[in-house]
Amino acid sequence: MNATLKEGTLRERLQSGRFGYGIELVTTRGFVTPEKPNAVVELGRRLAAEPRVDWLSITDNPGGHMMLPPDWLGRILSAHQKPIVLHLTCKDLNRNGLESTAWKYASEGFENILAMTGDYPRNGFGGVAAPVFDLDSVSLIQMLNAMNQGFPVPEKKGEGIVLPRTNFYIGCAVSPFKRHERELMPQYFKFLRKISAGAQIAYTQLGYDMRKFHEVLLFLENQGITMPVIGNVYLLNRTVAGLFHRRQVPGCVVSDRLMELCERYAKGPDKGRAFFLDFAAKQLAAFRALGFAAGYLGGTTKAETFLALIERAERYSAADGKQFAKEIQFAQPDEFYLFEQDPATGLGVSGRINRAYLASLRESPTTKENGLGYRMSRFVHDKVFTPGTSGFRLMQRLYGWLEHHPTLARGLHRVEYAGKALWYGCRDCGDCSLPDCSYLCPLESCSKNARNGPCGGSQDGRCEVDDKECMWARAYERLKAHGETEPMLEGKTVYTNATLRGTSAWANTFLGRDHHAETPPPSPPPDAKG
């Protein structure tokens, strides 16, 4: 068995060269008293005392269901000196709440954060809760990174202060388990954006295709990026496999072929327990053989089962792991891969990008997304909304003049809003991201209002929440028709200004008040709102 570090931070453990093991814990809903035994607390304590487990990771309302916050359990388990990772998601808190929570975590000694957009809320007291999504995973990562740098806070008097530096070890998620190119490539582009924003460690989302897992490593290698990547393993059973197969858990994929296998073994006398345990152990062995930093284990089971899983995985050799990587490739029909396949291993080949994909980039495909409306939007933006053009300068002068004629400004705002509502489904946010999102309004076309790239929850190009196409898959198709996919998520992170809601987005663009400006000036006065 490989030795595991009994001491040290998560950063040190993952950079030690030893393959590590983390285990995910899901909290509970309801009041927990210190006197009454609680299953998740007992599970956490048992695993925290186990030297073979390198860290524990605690979820934040997974699946959109309301649970006790992760730091509740983290504080209970912190006495064991085991590294604790707290998940932090954007669905329930606005940016002030997220910053407050991050300061709280730092003050309590929690430095390992997995920053994610989060699943759409599903249940709550009296019905489904309203989601927040004021930030997303990219902007949250950038905020945590800024806290690590010590960011300044202006004060009413004086020059302001610089807040103390935190020491967050920032994790992000990457989702390679997307069937179509239009869905997978934006995931990779957003992954780069997360890294640029400050992510230091990557967790893969959940699937059962080692070729797709391995592509994450190949993608980073192709970009010249070195960072720890953690492979995700969920100990299946028949019920969970069925949930994943029916797409009832966002971002988790079980193919038809794997589901048939699960059904077959589940009919056995042990209900498939031996098969599922060995299947998960083989995944861990494959991760270790392929060069992943660690395996990340989840599932509804006992501590003894997790430990038995680790022990079984450690018995397999590197050669075994490579063979398992070839065997565990349960792809979806017509699955898109970024890298060419090596027939000998079944995995992708380093440096060899999919030839058909490269050829398609040289074409100008005609799709429903590249219609007249989109082309007209591009034309108008190039002529009027692009800084430095004569149209932009003319509109700057017009809106500068309208600042002194509020009645006319309000009238023009009504005309602007009516036209954009009809054409784009505008919600009058005042801080328009149409140019960022290929002229698809994120408030209208994305259930999570995502302005910095797609979440990981879509399935076959469809939104995880509503029966509509993923906005970012549509944006990818629009941009591909013009040869502009690779830079689609480059540029600075988008933060929206809530005080602009209900004001003219055109005025805010031309007068440098929205997120497109390098340093947006103060918001318009209340009497300028429409």
C-alpha positions in Angstrom: 0.0 0.0 0.0 1.3 3.5 -0.8 2.1 5.5 2.3 -0.3 8.4 2.9 0.7 11.6 4.8 -0.7 11.7 8.3 0.1 15.4 8.6 0.2 18.4 6.4 -2.1 20.7 4.5 -4.2 19.5 1.6 -1.9 21.5 -0.7 1.1 19.6 0.7 -0.6 16.2 0.4 -1.6 16.7 -3.2 1.9 18.0 -4.2 3.7 15.2 -2.4 3.6 12.8 -5.4 1.6 10.3 -3.4 -1.9 9.4 -4.8 -4.4 10.6 -2.2 -7.9 9.9 -1.2 -10.7 12.3 -0.3 -14.2 11.5 0.8 -17.3 13.5 0.3 -19.7 14.0 3.2 -23.3 15.3 2.8 -24.9 17.0 5.7 -28.5 16.6 6.8 -31.6 18.7 7.1 -33.0 19.5 10.5 -31.8 20.3 14.0 -29.0 18.2 15.4 -28.3 18.2 19.1 -24.9 17.3 20.6 -26.5 14.6 22.8 -28.2 12.7 20.0 -26.0 10.5 17.7 -26.0 11.6 14.1 -25.1 9.3 11.2 -23.1 11.8 9.2 -21.2 13.1 12.3 -20.3 9.6 13.2 -19.2 8.8 9.7 -17.1 11.9 9.5 -15.4 11.2 12.9 -14.6 7.7 11.8 -13.1 8.8 8.6 -11.3 11.8 10.1 -9.4 9.4 12.4 -8.4 7.1 9.5 -4.8 7.8 8.2 -5.6 6.3 4.8 -8.0 9.2 4.2 -6.2 12.4 3.2 -9.1 14.9 3.5 -12.8 15.2 3.9 -15.0 17.3 1.7 -18.4 18.7 2.8 -21.1 19.7 0.4 -23.2 22.9 0.2 -26.8 22.0 -0.4 -26.1 19.5 -3.1 -28.7 18.8 -5.8 -30.4 22.1 -4.8 -31.7 20.5 -1.6 -31.6 22.4 1.7 -29.1 21.0 4.2 -27.1 22.2 7.2 -24.2 24.4 6.1 -20.8 22.6 5.6 -19.0 24.5 8.3 -21.4 23.1 10.9 -19.9 19.6 10.3 -16.4 21.0 9.5 -16.2 22.5 13.0 -17.1 19.2 14.6 -14.5 17.3 12.6 -11.7 20.0 12.8 -10.5 18.5 16.1 -9.0 15.6 14.2 -6.5 17.8 12.3 -7.6 16.3 9.0 -7.8 18.7 6.1 -11.4 19.8 5.5 -12.7 21.1 2.2 -15.8 23.2 2.4 -18.0 23.6 -0.8 -19.1 27.2 -1.5 -21.9 27.7 -4.0 -23.6 30.7 -5.5 -27.3 29.7 -5.6 -28.3 30.8 -2.1 -26.1 33.9 -1.3 -25.4 37.1 -3.2 -21.8 38.4 -3.4 -22.0 40.1 0.0 -23.2 36.9 1.6 -20.5 34.9 -0.2 -17.7 37.3 0.9 -19.1 37.2 4.5 -19.1 33.4 4.4 -15.6 33.3 3.1 -14.3 35.6 5.8 -16.1 33.4 8.3 -14.4 30.3 7.0 -11.0 32.0 7.0 -11.6 33.2 10.6 -12.5 29.6 11.7 -9.4 28.2 10.1 -11.0 26.6 7.0 -8.7 27.4 4.0 -9.7 24.7 1.5 -12.7 25.9 -0.7 -14.3 24.2 -3.6 -16.0 27.1 -5.5 -18.9 26.2 -7.7 -22.0 27.8 -9.2 -24.2 25.2 -7.6 -27.3 23.3 -8.5 -30.6 25.0 -9.1 -32.8 25.0 -5.9 -35.3 22.2 -5.8 -37.2 22.2 -2.5 -37.7 24.4 0.5 -40.2 25.5 3.1 -43.4 26.4 1.3 -42.1 25.6 -2.2 -39.0 26.0 -4.4 -36.7 28.8 -3.2 -35.7 31.7 -5.5 -32.1 31.2 -6.7 -29.6 34.0 -6.3 -26.7 33.4 -8.7 -25.4 37.0 -8.2 -21.9 35.5 -8.8 -21.0 32.3 -10.6 -18.0 29.9 -10.1 -15.6 32.1 -12.1 -16.4 35.4 -10.3 -16.5 33.6 -6.9 -13.0 32.1 -7.6 -11.8 35.6 -8.6 -13.2 37.0 -5.3 -11.5 34.3 -3.2 -8.2 34.9 -5.1 -8.6 38.7 -4.5 -9.0 37.9 -0.8 -5.8 36.0 -0.9 -4.0 39.0 -2.4 -5.5 41.4 0.2 -7.9 43.7 -1.7 -8.5 47.3 -0.8 -11.7 48.6 0.6 -12.5 52.3 0.0 -13.7 54.3 2.9 -15.8 57.5 3.0 -12.8 59.4 4.5 -9.2 58.8 3.7 -7.6 56.5 1.3 -9.3 53.3 2.4 -7.8 50.1 3.9 -6.3 46.9 2.6 -7.9 43.9 4.2 -5.7 41.1 5.6 -4.7 38.3 3.2 -6.4 35.0 3.4 -4.7 31.7 2.4 -7.5 29.9 0.5 -6.5 26.9 -1.5 -9.1 27.3 -4.2 -10.7 24.4 -6.0 -12.9 24.3 -9.1 -14.9 21.7 -10.9 -14.6 20.7 -14.6 -17.2 18.7 -16.5 -15.9 16.6 -19.4 -18.9 14.4 -19.6 -20.7 16.2 -22.3 -21.9 14.4 -25.4 -21.7 17.1 -28.0 -18.9 19.4 -29.1 -21.1 22.5 -28.7 -21.5 21.5 -25.0 -18.0 20.1 -24.2 -15.8 22.9 -25.7 -17.4 25.7 -23.7 -16.8 23.6 -20.5 -13.1 23.5 -21.4 -13.0 27.2 -22.2 -14.6 28.0 -18.9 -12.1 25.7 -17.1 -9.4 28.0 -18.5 -11.2 31.0 -17.3 -11.5 29.5 -13.8 -7.7 28.9 -13.7 -7.1 32.4 -14.9 -9.3 33.7 -12.1 -7.3 31.9 -9.5 -8.3 28.2 -9.3 -5.4 26.0 -8.0 -6.9 22.5 -8.0 -9.5 20.8 -10.3 -12.1 18.3 -9.4 -13.8 16.4 -12.2 -17.5 16.0 -12.2 -19.0 12.5 -12.3 -19.0 10.1 -15.2 -17.9 6.6 -16.1 -15.7 7.1 -19.1 -11.9 7.0 -18.4 -11.2 8.4 -21.8 -13.1 11.6 -20.9 -11.4 11.8 -17.5 -8.0 11.4 -19.1 -8.8 14.2 -21.6 -8.8 16.7 -18.7 -5.2 15.9 -18.1 -4.4 16.0 -21.9 -6.2 19.4 -22.2 -4.1 20.9 -19.4 -1.0 19.5 -20.9 -1.9 20.9 -24.2 -2.3 24.3 -22.6 1.0 24.1 -20.7 -0.8 24.2 -17.4 0.3 22.1 -14.3 -2.2 21.7 -11.5 -3.5 18.8 -9.3 -6.5 17.1 -10.9 -8.7 14.9 -8.7 -10.8 12.1 -10.3 -14.4 11.6 -9.0 -15.7 8.2 -8.0 -19.2 7.6 -6.8 -19.9 4.1 -5.3 -22.9 3.1 -7.4 -25.8 0.9 -6.5 -28.9 0.1 -8.7 -30.9 3.1 -7.3 -28.2 5.7 -7.8 -27.2 4.4 -11.2 -30.9 4.8 -12.2 -31.0 8.4 -11.0 -27.9 9.2 -13.0 -29.1 7.4 -16.0 -32.5 9.3 -15.9 -30.6 12.6 -15.7 -32.1 13.4 -12.3 -28.8 14.5 -10.8 -27.4 17.5 -12.8 -24.0 16.7 -14.5 -23.9 13.0 -13.5 -23.9 10.6 -16.4 -24.6 6.8 -16.6 -24.8 5.5 -20.2 -27.3 2.9 -21.4 -24.6 0.3 -21.6 -23.4 0.9 -18.0 -27.0 0.9 -16.8 -27.6 -2.5 -18.4 -24.5 -3.8 -16.5 -25.7 -2.3 -13.2 -29.2 -3.9 -13.7 -27.7 -7.3 -14.4 -25.4 -7.4 -11.4 -28.1 -5.9 -9.1 -30.2 -9.0 -9.7 -27.5 -11.2 -8.1 -27.8 -12.6 -4.5 -25.7 -9.7 -3.1 -27.6 -7.1 -5.1 -24.4 -6.2 -7.0 -22.4 -5.0 -3.9 -19.2 -6.9 -4.9 -19.4 -5.7 -8.5 -20.0 -2.0 -7.5 -17.2 -2.1 -4.9 -14.7 -3.5 -7.4 -15.9 -1.2 -10.1 -15.1 1.8 -8.0 -11.8 0.4 -6.8 -10.8 -0.1 -10.5 -11.6 3.5 -11.2 -9.3 4.6 -8.4 -6.5 2.3 -9.7 -7.0 3.8 -13.2 -6.8 7.4 -11.8 -3.5 6.5 -10.0 -2.1 4.9 -13.2 -3.0 7.8 -15.4 -1.4 10.5 -13.2 -4.3 12.0 -11.3 -3.3 13.5 -7.9 -6.1 11.8 -6.0 -9.4 10.0 -6.0 -12.5 11.7 -4.6 -15.0 9.2 -3.2 -18.7 9.7 -2.7 -21.7 7.5 -2.0 -24.2 6.6 0.7 -22.3 3.9 2.6 -20.4 3.1 5.8 -16.9 4.2 6.7 -15.8 0.5 6.6 -16.9 0.3 3.0 -15.0 3.4 2.0 -11.9 2.0 3.7 -12.3 -1.4 2.0 -12.6 0.4 -1.3 -9.3 2.2 -0.8 -7.6 -1.0 0.4 -8.8 -2.9 -2.7 -7.7 -0.1 -5.0 -4.2 -0.2 -3.5 -3.8 -3.8 -4.3 -4.0 -3.2 -8.0 -0.7 -2.4 -9.9 -0.1 0.4 -12.3 -0.4 -2.1 -15.1 -3.8 -3.1 -13.7 -4.9 0.5 -13.6 -4.0 1.1 -17.2 -6.0 -2.0 -18.2 -9.0 -0.7 -16.2 -8.7 2.7 -17.9 -9.2 0.9 -21.2 -12.1 -1.2 -19.9 -14.1 1.6 -18.1 -15.2 3.6 -21.1 -18.9 3.8 -21.0 -19.5 6.5 -23.6 -22.7 8.0 -24.7 -23.8 7.4 -28.4 -21.8 9.6 -30.8 -19.7 11.1 -28.0 -17.4 13.9 -29.0 -13.8 13.7 -27.9 -11.3 16.5 -28.2 -8.3 14.2 -28.7 -7.7 11.4 -31.1 -8.0 7.9 -29.7 -5.1 5.5 -29.3 -6.4 2.1 -30.3 -4.0 0.3 -28.0 -5.1 2.1 -24.8 -8.5 3.4 -25.8 -7.5 6.8 -24.4 -6.7 10.1 -26.0 -3.3 10.7 -27.6 -1.2 13.6 -26.2 -1.0 16.5 -28.6 -3.2 15.0 -31.2 -6.4 17.1 -31.4 -9.4 15.5 -33.0 -8.8 15.9 -36.8 -12.5 16.2 -37.7 -12.9 19.0 -35.1 -9.9 20.9 -36.4 -11.3 20.6 -40.0 -14.7 21.9 -38.8 -13.0 25.0 -37.4 -11.9 25.9 -40.9 -15.4 25.8 -42.2 -18.3 28.3 -41.8 -21.2 26.0 -40.8 -24.7 27.2 -41.5 -26.9 26.6 -38.5 -30.2 27.9 -37.1 -28.2 29.9 -34.6 -26.4 31.9 -37.3 -29.6 33.5 -38.6 -30.4 37.0 -39.7 -31.1 38.2 -36.2 -27.7 37.2 -35.0 -25.9 38.6 -38.0 -27.7 41.9 -37.6 -26.8 42.1 -34.0 -23.1 41.6 -34.8 -23.3 44.3 -37.5 -24.9 46.9 -35.3 -22.5 46.1 -32.5 -19.5 46.5 -34.8 -20.8 49.8 -36.1 -22.3 51.4 -33.0 -21.3 49.7 -29.8 -17.6 49.1 -30.4 -15.5 51.7 -28.7 -13.4 53.8 -31.1 -15.9 53.7 -33.9 -17.6 56.8 -35.3 -21.0 55.3 -34.3 -19.8 54.8 -30.7 -18.5 58.4 -30.5 -21.7 59.8 -31.9 -23.8 57.9 -29.3 -21.5 59.0 -26.5 -22.3 62.6 -27.4 -26.0 61.9 -27.7 -26.2 60.2 -24.3 -24.0 62.8 -22.7 -26.5 65.4 -23.9 -29.4 63.3 -22.7 -27.9 63.3 -19.1 -29.2 66.9 -18.9 -32.6 66.1 -20.4 -34.0 63.3 -18.2 -37.5 63.3 -19.8 -36.1 62.6 -23.2 -33.7 60.0 -21.7 -36.6 58.2 -20.1 -38.5 58.1 -23.3 -35.6 56.7 -25.3 -35.0 54.1 -22.6 -38.6 52.9 -23.0 -38.1 52.6 -26.7 -34.8 50.7 -26.1 -36.4 48.3 -23.6 -39.4 47.6 -25.8 -37.2 46.7 -28.8 -34.7 44.6 -26.8 -37.6 42.8 -25.0 -39.1 41.9 -28.3 -35.9 40.9 -30.0 -33.9 39.4 -27.1 -36.3 38.9 -24.2 -34.5 41.7 -22.3 -35.2 41.9 -18.6 -33.9 45.5 -18.3 -31.0 44.8 -16.1 -29.2 47.9 -17.2 -25.8 46.1 -17.4 -26.2 44.3 -20.7 -24.2 41.1 -21.5 -25.5 40.5 -25.0 -22.1 41.0 -26.5 -20.6 38.6 -23.9 -23.1 35.9 -24.7 -23.4 36.0 -28.5 -26.5 38.2 -28.2 -28.4 35.8 -26.0 -29.8 37.5 -22.9 -28.5 35.5 -19.9 -31.5 36.5 -17.8 -33.8 35.2 -20.4 -31.9 32.3 -21.9 -30.0 30.8 -18.9 -31.8 29.6 -15.7 -28.6 30.5 -13.7 -28.1 33.9 -15.4 -24.5 32.7 -16.3 -22.4 35.4 -17.9 -19.0 33.8 -17.6 -19.7 30.5 -19.2 -21.8 27.4 -18.8 -22.6 25.5 -15.6 -21.9 21.8 -15.5 -25.4 20.7 -15.2 -26.7 20.5 -18.8 -27.5 17.2 -20.4 -27.3 16.6 -24.2 -27.2 20.4 -24.7 -30.4 20.9 -22.6 -30.7 23.1 -19.5 -30.8 21.2 -16.2 -33.8 23.2 -15.1 -36.1 23.9 -18.0 -36.8 22.2 -21.3 -34.7 24.6 -23.3 -31.3 24.5 -25.0 -28.2 25.5 -23.0 -27.5 29.1 -23.8 -23.8 28.6 -24.0 -24.2 25.6 -26.4 -26.2 28.0 -28.6 -23.5 30.7 -28.2 -20.8 28.2 -29.2 -22.7 27.4 -32.5 -23.1 31.1 -33.3 -19.4 31.8 -32.7 -18.2 28.8 -34.6 -19.9 30.0 -37.7 -17.6 33.0 -37.5 -14.4 31.2 -36.4 -14.6 32.7 -32.9 -15.0 29.8 -30.5 -11.6 29.6 -28.9 -11.7 33.2 -27.5 -15.3 33.0 -26.5 -14.6 33.1 -22.8 -11.5 35.2 -22.8 -11.4 38.6 -21.3 -12.1 39.9 -17.8 -14.7 38.3 -15.5 -18.2 39.8 -15.8 -19.7 41.3 -12.6 -23.1 42.9 -12.9 -24.0 46.1 -11.1 -27.3 45.7 -9.4 -27.9 49.4 -9.0 -28.2 49.7 -12.8 -31.3 47.7 -12.9 -34.1 49.6 -14.6 -31.8 52.1 -16.3 -30.8 52.4 -19.9 -28.2 49.8 -20.8 -27.3 51.9 -23.9 -26.6 55.0 -21.7 -24.6 52.9 -19.3 -22.5 51.4 -22.1 -21.8 54.7 -23.9 -21.1 56.6 -20.7 -18.9 53.9 -19.2 -21.1 52.9 -16.3 -21.5 49.2 -16.9 -19.1 46.2 -16.7 -17.6 46.9 -20.2 -15.8 50.0 -18.8 -12.3 49.6 -17.4 -13.3 51.4 -14.3 -17.1 52.1 -14.2 -18.0 55.5 -12.6 -20.8 55.8 -10.1 -24.2 54.6 -11.0 -26.7 57.1 -12.4 -28.8 59.1 -10.0 -32.3 57.8 -9.1 -34.1 60.4 -11.3 -32.3 59.0 -14.4 -33.9 55.6 -13.9 -36.7 54.7 -16.4 
